[in-house]
């Protein structure tokens, strides 16, 4: 069983994931931590654990967009006060991409990697130890050969499906341009930490609380770390803000090893908060799933897009064409849309008549507070 909590992260992602280990052990992964304004939800989720249980097996910063990485920057600053231990952190920063061409990363990325280094955290260790004197390895697909995978505690496994080397090459150029425009000196951790010290919006909370239709061309989005998480026969696909075509390409490689034309998963966290530019037919055609996790309140970009949800429902309909039930169950819901906010952009999908007509079920937070928990 895999449990996913889509924490309230406004237009971003903050996914708290748990799976059982031996006995009463619980293993945990946090995938992104949302934008700075919603970071308190992540802080309180960690704080709610008993102090001796404040542990993450993996912390994943999928890419450098603010709505995914800013909360990670804040969490690392609060880590000591929260007594939070982290076994491994997955993140592609400038040391990984500069290995390929010599340019460096963007400003929040510089801050995050400075924190990782200063705290001596394990960095991308699940994907291999670097050679002596070299930076941690990149989390990316090789040009050919087997897809990288990581065995996790409790019998779970994560198999990478994005990004590829071309996406990191594009990211490298974009980050170099961003830093030049900011007048920032790259590769200087002390300077990065000094800039961070002057960014009130990115500070931790411990001191206060403890005493469309076109394809996505965003270079950071295309570099999102996406992976299949497996445990005891259960599968969850986590996609960050990945590009549909990049994710489809990675899934093709995974399917060539596993066999079949579709990957069966208990749920997929849809890319880019349900943007039609990322939730493509190309991607959906590689999946056999009926549950779609949509993390957004729609504030900034009005996500999810109706076109994206139409594609999800149509994809489930195609799965059921050959095996659609007859009799009293003929109109039973076949798809499930799981939202972590009831907001002006997600509320339209709650209409009972629409749900009956389109044969889906919409799931919202159980209370007025945001955030939804599901078991996969």
C-alpha positions as CSV (number, residue, x, y, z in Angstrom):
1,X,0.0,0.0,0.0
2,X,1.3,3.5,-0.9
3,X,-0.4,6.5,0.8
4,X,-0.2,9.9,-0.8
5,X,-1.0,13.2,0.9
6,X,-1.3,16.1,-1.6
7,X,-0.5,18.9,0.9
8,X,-2.0,22.3,0.1
9,X,0.7,24.0,-2.1
10,X,-1.4,26.6,-4.0
11,X,-0.4,26.2,-7.6
12,X,2.6,24.0,-6.7
13,X,3.3,20.4,-5.5
14,X,4.0,19.1,-2.0
15,X,3.5,15.3,-1.9
16,X,3.9,13.4,1.3
17,X,4.2,9.7,0.5
18,X,4.3,6.7,2.9
19,X,4.5,2.9,2.6
20,X,4.9,0.2,5.2
21,X,8.0,-1.5,6.2
22,X,8.5,-4.5,8.5
23,X,6.5,-4.6,11.6
24,X,5.2,-1.1,12.5
25,X,7.8,0.7,10.4
26,X,6.6,3.4,8.1
27,X,8.8,4.8,5.3
28,X,8.4,8.3,3.9
29,X,9.2,10.4,0.9
30,X,8.5,14.1,0.3
31,X,8.3,15.1,-3.4
32,X,8.7,18.9,-3.6
33,X,7.5,21.3,-0.9
34,X,5.5,23.9,-2.8
35,X,6.1,27.6,-3.1
36,X,7.2,29.7,-0.2
37,X,3.8,31.1,0.9
38,X,2.4,27.5,1.5
39,X,5.5,26.1,3.2
40,X,3.8,26.1,6.6
41,X,1.7,23.1,5.6
42,X,4.9,21.1,5.0
43,X,6.4,22.4,8.2
44,X,3.3,21.4,10.2
45,X,3.2,17.9,8.6
46,X,6.8,17.2,9.7
47,X,6.2,18.7,13.1
48,X,3.1,16.5,13.6
49,X,5.3,13.4,13.7
50,X,6.7,12.2,17.0
51,X,10.2,13.7,17.3
52,X,11.9,10.3,17.0
53,X,9.9,9.6,13.8
54,X,10.8,12.7,11.9
55,X,12.6,11.0,9.1
56,X,12.4,11.0,5.3
57,X,13.9,8.1,3.3
58,X,14.0,10.4,0.3
59,X,13.4,14.2,-0.3
60,X,12.9,14.9,-4.0
61,X,13.2,18.4,-5.5
62,X,12.0,17.6,-9.0
63,X,13.1,20.8,-10.6
64,X,13.9,24.5,-9.9
65,X,10.5,26.2,-10.4
66,X,9.6,28.2,-7.4
67,X,6.3,26.4,-6.8
68,X,8.3,23.2,-6.2
69,X,11.7,24.2,-4.8
70,X,11.1,27.1,-2.5
71,X,9.6,25.0,0.2
72,X,12.5,22.6,0.0
73,X,14.9,25.5,0.6
74,X,12.9,26.6,3.7
75,X,12.6,23.0,5.0
76,X,16.4,22.5,5.0
77,X,16.8,25.6,7.0
78,X,14.3,24.2,9.6
79,X,15.7,20.7,9.5
80,X,17.9,20.9,12.6
81,X,15.2,22.6,14.7
82,X,12.6,20.0,13.6
83,X,15.2,17.2,14.2
84,X,14.4,15.9,10.7
85,X,16.7,13.3,9.3
86,X,16.9,12.6,5.5
87,X,18.6,9.6,4.0
88,X,18.9,10.9,0.5
89,X,18.0,14.0,-1.5
90,X,17.4,13.8,-5.2
91,X,18.0,17.0,-7.1
92,X,19.8,18.0,-10.3
93,X,21.8,21.2,-9.6
94,X,24.6,22.9,-11.3
95,X,27.2,20.2,-10.3
96,X,25.2,17.6,-12.3
97,X,24.5,19.7,-15.4
98,X,27.8,21.5,-15.5
99,X,29.5,18.1,-15.8
100,X,28.2,18.2,-19.4
101,X,29.1,21.7,-20.5
102,X,30.5,23.9,-17.8
103,X,27.6,26.4,-17.1
104,X,25.9,26.6,-13.7
105,X,22.5,26.7,-12.1
106,X,19.7,29.1,-11.3
107,X,19.5,31.2,-8.1
108,X,17.2,29.0,-6.0
109,X,19.2,26.0,-7.2
110,X,22.4,27.6,-6.0
111,X,20.8,28.2,-2.6
112,X,19.5,24.6,-2.3
113,X,22.8,23.0,-3.3
114,X,24.7,25.3,-0.8
115,X,22.4,24.1,1.9
116,X,22.9,20.5,0.9
117,X,26.7,20.9,1.0
118,X,26.7,22.8,4.2
119,X,24.6,20.2,6.0
120,X,26.6,17.3,4.4
121,X,23.4,15.6,3.2
122,X,23.4,12.6,1.0
123,X,22.8,13.8,-2.6
124,X,21.6,11.5,-5.4
125,X,23.3,8.6,-3.7
126,X,20.5,6.2,-4.8
127,X,21.8,6.6,-8.4
128,X,25.4,5.7,-7.8
129,X,28.5,7.0,-6.0
130,X,30.5,9.6,-7.9
131,X,34.1,9.1,-8.7
132,X,36.6,10.6,-6.3
133,X,36.7,14.3,-6.6
134,X,33.5,14.4,-8.8
135,X,30.1,15.8,-7.9
136,X,27.1,13.6,-7.2
137,X,25.7,11.9,-10.3
138,X,22.8,13.4,-12.2
139,X,19.3,11.9,-11.8
140,X,18.6,11.3,-15.5
141,X,18.2,8.6,-18.1
142,X,21.3,7.4,-20.0
143,X,21.2,7.7,-23.8
144,X,20.7,4.0,-24.1
145,X,20.4,1.0,-21.9
146,X,18.5,0.2,-18.7
147,X,16.5,2.8,-16.9
148,X,18.1,3.9,-13.6
149,X,16.2,2.6,-10.5
150,X,16.7,2.8,-6.8
151,X,15.8,0.2,-4.2
152,X,14.2,1.9,-1.2
153,X,13.7,0.8,2.4
154,X,10.7,-1.4,3.0
155,X,10.8,-3.2,-0.4
156,X,9.9,-0.1,-2.5
157,X,11.6,0.7,-5.8
158,X,11.7,3.9,-7.8
159,X,12.4,3.6,-11.6
160,X,13.3,6.8,-13.4
161,X,11.4,7.9,-16.5
162,X,12.5,11.5,-16.9
163,X,14.5,13.6,-17.6
164,X,16.9,12.6,-20.4
165,X,20.3,14.1,-21.3
166,X,18.8,16.5,-23.9
167,X,16.6,18.1,-21.2
168,X,19.5,18.6,-18.9
169,X,21.5,20.2,-21.8
170,X,18.6,22.7,-22.3
171,X,18.4,23.3,-18.6
172,X,22.1,24.1,-18.4
173,X,21.7,26.9,-21.0
174,X,18.6,28.3,-19.3
175,X,20.2,28.4,-15.9
176,X,23.3,30.2,-17.2
177,X,21.1,32.8,-18.8
178,X,19.1,33.3,-15.6
179,X,22.2,33.8,-13.5
180,X,23.7,36.3,-16.0
181,X,20.5,38.3,-15.9
182,X,20.6,38.4,-12.1
183,X,24.2,39.4,-12.0
184,X,24.9,36.4,-9.8
185,X,28.3,34.7,-9.4
186,X,27.7,31.0,-10.0
187,X,29.2,28.2,-8.0
188,X,29.9,30.3,-4.9
189,X,28.0,28.6,-2.0
190,X,28.9,31.3,0.6
191,X,27.5,34.0,-1.7
192,X,24.4,31.9,-2.3
193,X,23.8,31.4,1.5
194,X,24.3,35.2,2.0
195,X,21.7,35.9,-0.7
196,X,19.4,33.4,1.0
197,X,19.9,35.2,4.4
198,X,18.5,38.3,2.8
199,X,15.4,36.6,1.3
200,X,12.8,36.8,4.0
201,X,10.3,34.9,1.9
202,X,12.6,31.9,1.8
203,X,13.5,31.7,5.5
204,X,12.5,28.7,7.6
205,X,9.7,28.9,10.2
206,X,11.4,27.3,13.2
207,X,12.4,30.6,14.8
208,X,8.7,31.8,14.7
209,X,6.9,28.6,15.4
210,X,9.2,26.7,17.7
211,X,10.1,29.3,20.1
212,X,-3.1,25.4,-22.6
213,X,-3.3,23.6,-25.7
214,X,0.3,24.2,-26.7
215,X,2.9,21.8,-25.4
216,X,4.9,23.0,-22.4
217,X,8.3,24.4,-23.5
218,X,9.5,25.4,-20.1
219,X,13.1,24.2,-19.7
220,X,12.9,23.7,-15.9
221,X,9.6,21.8,-16.3
222,X,11.2,19.5,-18.9
223,X,14.0,18.7,-16.4
224,X,11.5,17.4,-13.8
225,X,12.6,14.2,-11.9
226,X,9.8,11.8,-12.5
227,X,9.7,8.2,-11.4
228,X,7.6,5.1,-10.8
229,X,7.3,4.2,-7.1
230,X,6.6,0.5,-6.4
231,X,5.9,-1.4,-3.1
232,X,4.4,-4.8,-2.5
233,X,2.6,-4.8,-5.9
234,X,1.4,-1.2,-5.6
235,X,2.5,1.4,-8.1
236,X,2.4,5.2,-8.1
237,X,3.7,7.4,-10.9
238,X,5.1,10.8,-9.9
239,X,5.6,13.3,-12.7
240,X,6.6,16.7,-11.3
241,X,5.9,19.2,-14.1
242,X,7.4,16.9,-16.7
243,X,6.7,17.3,-20.4
244,X,4.3,14.8,-21.8
245,X,6.6,13.7,-24.6
246,X,9.5,13.3,-22.3
247,X,7.5,11.2,-19.8
248,X,6.1,9.1,-22.7
249,X,9.6,8.5,-24.0
250,X,10.7,7.3,-20.5
251,X,7.7,5.1,-20.2
252,X,8.4,3.5,-23.5
253,X,11.8,2.4,-22.3
254,X,10.3,1.1,-19.1
255,X,7.6,-0.9,-21.0
256,X,10.2,-2.4,-23.3
257,X,11.7,-4.0,-20.2
258,X,8.4,-4.9,-18.4
259,X,6.5,-5.9,-21.6
260,X,3.1,-4.7,-22.7
261,X,2.0,-1.4,-24.2
262,X,0.6,0.4,-21.1
263,X,2.0,0.7,-17.6
264,X,-0.6,-0.2,-15.0
265,X,-0.4,2.1,-12.0
266,X,-2.7,2.6,-9.0
267,X,-2.5,6.4,-9.5
268,X,-0.6,9.1,-11.3
269,X,0.1,12.5,-10.0
270,X,-0.6,14.4,-13.2
271,X,2.2,16.7,-14.5
272,X,2.1,20.4,-14.1
273,X,-1.0,20.5,-12.0
274,X,-3.3,19.4,-14.7
275,X,-2.0,21.6,-17.5
276,X,-3.2,20.6,-21.0
277,X,0.3,21.4,-22.2
278,X,1.6,18.5,-20.2
279,X,-1.2,16.0,-19.8
280,X,-1.1,14.8,-23.3
281,X,-2.7,11.9,-25.2
282,X,0.9,10.8,-25.9
283,X,1.5,10.3,-22.2
284,X,-2.0,8.9,-21.3
285,X,-1.8,6.3,-24.0
286,X,1.1,4.7,-22.2
287,X,-0.8,4.4,-18.9
288,X,-3.4,2.0,-17.5
289,X,-4.9,3.9,-14.6
290,X,-8.2,5.2,-13.4
291,X,-7.0,7.5,-10.6
292,X,-5.5,10.9,-11.3
293,X,-4.1,13.1,-8.5
294,X,-4.3,16.8,-9.2
295,X,-2.3,19.1,-6.9
296,X,-3.4,22.8,-7.3
297,X,-5.7,25.5,-6.1
298,X,-5.7,27.2,-9.5
299,X,-4.7,30.6,-8.2
300,X,-1.8,31.4,-10.6
301,X,-2.5,29.6,-13.8
302,X,-6.1,28.5,-13.5
303,X,-5.2,24.8,-13.4
304,X,-6.4,22.2,-14.0
305,X,-7.3,22.8,-17.6
306,X,-10.7,21.3,-18.7
307,X,-9.0,19.9,-21.8
308,X,-6.5,18.0,-19.6
309,X,-9.3,16.4,-17.6
310,X,-11.2,15.6,-20.8
311,X,-8.2,13.7,-22.0
312,X,-7.9,11.8,-18.7
313,X,-11.6,10.8,-18.8
314,X,-11.3,9.9,-22.5
315,X,-8.3,7.7,-21.8
316,X,-10.1,5.8,-19.2
317,X,-13.1,5.4,-21.5
318,X,-10.8,3.9,-24.1
319,X,-9.5,1.4,-21.5
320,X,-13.0,0.3,-20.8
321,X,-14.4,0.1,-24.3
322,X,-13.7,-3.6,-24.7
323,X,-14.7,-4.5,-21.2
324,X,-17.5,-2.1,-20.3
325,X,-19.9,-3.7,-17.9
326,X,-23.5,-4.3,-18.8
327,X,-26.6,-4.4,-16.7
328,X,-26.9,-2.3,-13.5
329,X,-23.2,-1.5,-13.4
330,X,-23.0,-0.1,-16.9
331,X,-23.0,3.5,-15.7
332,X,-20.7,3.0,-12.7
333,X,-17.9,5.5,-12.3
334,X,-14.7,4.4,-14.0
335,X,-12.3,7.3,-13.4
336,X,-11.4,9.1,-10.2
337,X,-10.2,12.7,-10.0
338,X,-8.5,13.5,-6.6
339,X,-8.1,17.1,-5.8
340,X,-6.2,18.6,-2.8
341,X,-8.3,21.8,-2.9
342,X,-11.9,22.7,-3.4
343,X,-11.5,25.9,-5.3
344,X,-13.1,27.9,-8.2
345,X,-11.0,25.8,-10.7
346,X,-11.7,22.4,-9.2
347,X,-15.3,22.9,-7.9
348,X,-16.9,22.5,-11.4
349,X,-15.9,18.9,-11.4
350,X,-18.0,18.2,-8.3
351,X,-21.3,18.5,-10.2
352,X,-23.2,15.2,-9.6
353,X,-24.8,15.3,-13.1
354,X,-21.5,15.8,-14.8
355,X,-20.0,12.9,-12.8
356,X,-22.8,10.6,-13.8
357,X,-22.6,11.6,-17.4
358,X,-18.8,11.4,-17.7
359,X,-18.6,8.3,-15.5
360,X,-16.1,9.6,-13.0
361,X,-15.9,10.3,-9.2
362,X,-14.4,13.6,-7.9
363,X,-12.7,13.5,-4.5
364,X,-12.0,16.6,-2.4
365,X,-10.6,17.4,1.0
366,X,-12.9,16.0,3.7
367,X,-13.0,19.3,5.6
368,X,-12.8,23.0,4.8
369,X,-9.0,22.7,5.1
370,X,-7.0,21.9,2.0
371,X,-5.1,18.6,1.5
372,X,-6.2,15.1,0.5
373,X,-4.9,11.7,1.5
374,X,-5.3,8.7,-0.8
375,X,-4.1,5.1,-0.7
376,X,-2.7,3.6,-3.8
